[in-house]
Amino acid sequence: MEIQLWRNILSPYELAVREITLKFNHMMREHREKDLYCPIEQVTGRVKSISSILEKMQRKQIPMERLEQEIEDIAGIRIICQFEEDIDVVASIIQKRTDMEIKSEKDYLTHMKESGYRSYHLIIYYTVETLDGPKRLQAEIQIRTLAMNFWATIEHSLQYKYKGNMPPHVAERLSKAADAIISLDHEMSSVRNEIMDAQNSSQMQTNLVANILSNIENLYKYSSKQEIMKIQEEFFRVYKTNDLQQLERFHRQLDIISEGYRAQAVTYDYIGD
Ligand code: 0O2
């Protein structure tokens, strides 16, 4: 098939990958802005390469006219979570979305593949708008932990290297490594709450500091240099204490001061009119 025809086929999938990745990235941002723990650590996406599509068509004896129905992972999204528990949370978020319709699910977590591969797969229908109108296509979403991803990436490279003829001693090592990954994920789960608390506080602190700095910046318009200097000094003092409650208190006080100046500015504006 001509390269231009491939481009025509793959172009909507490229759009889908970009849109879906953007949506999950936005979801991560929403969590951060609301000081909420985000079950998604990282999102990546790719469109399957032509050679990889051809290899799969040949292996599964898929005719050209059935390509888009039968190859479900032309568009592929990978969602990486910190903890195994997050995988279910992400899956149920996707199940509730109105822009992604679930076609099927594969649970390689409870049913680990013989290779040792673990991940949760969803095949979804997703609609993109093209010059020819809406196009409903399929995309595969793989959800896995950081540790599972580490294993799968290494194993994938070895599979590529040995092209289906993995030496038994390498396969055995990988199988042992897969067991170690299971233990690692379990260990990490046992400290999940503590890690989540720590991350929440750190996110809260980041948001607070960003708000405080933007408030101080705005105050430059209304307040005297002397007062700003005093506020800044107080901020540095509070910041150094590393105490979230003190930082929150300072943020509230600064808000009140800023509100006062804003109100004054509005009043002057009216008088000016
Ligand atoms: P890519 O794009 O290079 O990752 P299959 O017959 O296994 O090729 P099937 O039945 O359509 O495909 O789907 P399945 O088994 O759910 O696997 C789809 C994808 O899951 C694979 O894509 C891999 O990304 C991943 N995967 C499945 N099994 C393994 C495994 O044993 N090891 C690793 N590392 N990844 C796996 P592709 O097609 O390999 O392409």
Residues whose N, C-alpha, C, O or C-beta is under 5 A from the ligand:
A	BS01	0O2	K113 S115 Y117 A152 E155 H156
